[in-house]
Amino acid sequence: MTKQLLVIALMTPDGTVIQSNHRHDYVTHIDATNGKEYMIDGGLNYIRCSKNGDERMMTYTIDSSLNDLRQWFTWGTYGIKGDQPFKRVKLRDMSNTHIINILETQFHVQGDMREMFKNELAYRQENDIVVED
């Protein structure tokens, strides 16, 4: 069975990470060390990216280490009341309440993504970690 992609990102030689967050989200970066242009597109639906040969492609699934998922998976949010400017938050920085609310209310979150959120909560419980709003 094919694993659901949870993170697709590209790291350029200058250390910049570009990530496409949804279908047709075309993202580019001009690298500071070599002047080359790098691009990524497709969100979690498909992978389309530049191939200059010196970038690092980062694709993570549920089988990847939780540390990698915590570092690179992001979730878009408008804040706890939905009245804040849109921002992306790394899994490791999401509050416990936020993750629980996603699991209880976002029914489109299924499969491996849902499992990833549950694994994060279990990791926090095992390590006595509470991230507050």
N, C-alpha and C positions, 0 to 999 in steps of 0.2 A: 504494500500500500504506500502511495506517495505521501510524504510528510508535507504538511502545510508550511509554506514559507512564513516566517514571523519577522524576519529582518532581511532587507536587501539594501546594502550600502556599498559605497566605494570610497577607499581612502587614497588620496593623491600623495605624491612624494613629499609635499610640504606638510603633511599630517592632517589636512582638511578632510573631513568626512562629509560626503554628500549622500543624501538619502531621498528617494522618491517615496512619498507617503500615500499616494493613491494613483489609480489608473490615470494616465495622461498627465502626470505631475512631472514635467520635464525640468530637471535641475542641472545647472552647469556650474563649473568653477574653472577659473584660469589659475593654474598652479604658480605660486610665487617663486619656486626654485627653477622652473624650466620654461615657463610661459606657455605650456601646452594647455589646451582646453580639454576638460573632462566632463562627461555627462552621464546621467542615469535617468531612467524613465520606467514607469509601469507599476509603481507601488508594489503590492504583494500579488498582483495579478499576472504580471509577466516581467521578464528582465530584458531591458535594452540598455546597453551602456557602451561607452567608448572603450577602445582597446589600444591604448598607447603602449602597453607592455610594461609600464613601471608602476601601475596602480595596484592596489590590493582590493580584490573583490571580497566582500563580507556577506555571506548568506548564512542565516541561522534558522534552524528548525527546532522542534521540541526535543530532538536528540542532542542539540548543542548544549554546552555547559550553561547552567543557570547564571553563572557570572557573566558570560557573554550576553545572554538575553537581558539581564538586569542593566548592563551597560548600554546596549544598543537599541533595544525595543523602545519605541515611544508611542504615546497615546495623546491624541489631540483633545484639548479641553477648553471650555469657556469659563472655568472656575466652578466652585461648589454651587453657586446660585445661577450659573449660566449668564452672568452679567459682566464678565471680565473679557478682555481681549483674548482672542484665540492664542494658545501656545501649545507646544508639544512638551510632554513630561516623560522622562525616562522611567522605566518600570521601577528601578530602585528608589526613585524619588516620589513615586505616587503614594498617597496616604493609604493606610490600611482600609479606611472607610471608603475611599474612592474605588479601590479594587473590589471590595465587597459590593458596593452599589453597582458596579459594572456587571458583576456576576448575577445580581438579582434583577437588573432592569434592562440590560442590553442583550436581548434574546438573539440578535444576529451574531453575537460572539459565540462561536461554536468550536468544536473539535480541539485541535492542538492549542489554539489561542486561549480557549477557556481553561485547558489543562495547565498552560503556562501561568495564568493568573492564580490558579489553585496552588501550584507548586511554589509560587512566590509567597503566598500567605503561609503555607506550611513551613517554608524556610525561615520566615520571620518568627513564627511561633517557636520553632526549634531553637532559634538563636536569640530569643527574647528581644526581638526588634519591633519597635512600634514607630511607624512614620505617621505623624499627625498632620492634619490639614493646616 
